[in-house]
Amino acid sequence: MKIQEFLIPQLKQEVALTEKFLKRIPEDKMSWKPHEKSMSMQQLANHLAEIPGWITGTMEAGEWDLTGYEAPNKKTVSEIVADLKDNAAAAEKALEKPDEEYSKTWKMTKGEETVFEMPKLQTLQTVVMNQFPHHRAQLGVYFRLLDISVPSSYGPSADEQ
């Protein structure tokens, strides 16, 4: 099996689950956050929607310098979902590479400091793909605190049995 034949279906599944979560966000709760140190619901949603873009960045470049990074700031759920879909379509294309590409080194920097450096496949699995369930779970906690039905992910949720 080629690496892309493993990763593309995984990406599609994670994006579909993420879209289901994003569509549950009430527009009037976009600025809500459970704690002063937490992201707002809008920031968290934008972060989830940008994750597929990291796949494209990993596959199309040898490194990413975080200097000057600005998080996306879409205002509505529909804009955020559209961003997720656009980023996912670009990510799917970016993953259509020969297996040799996945063993090339990729690094994240902040100016002259190397944050981490590892093969692209390891970056995709440990840093990028793991972001989806991590932040969806975070959003699920937000939903629970606001008494919003939590969607099922890899199995039923308490709200969808």
Secondary structure, DSSP 8 states (H G I E B T S, - for coil): --HHHHHHHHHHHHHHHHHHHHTT--GGGTT--SSTTS--HHHHHHHHHHHHHHHHHHHH-SEEE-TT-------SHHHHHHHHHHHHHHHHHHH-S-HHHHTSEEEEEETTEEEEEEEHHHIIIIIIITHHHHHHHHHHHHHHHTT-----SSS--TT--
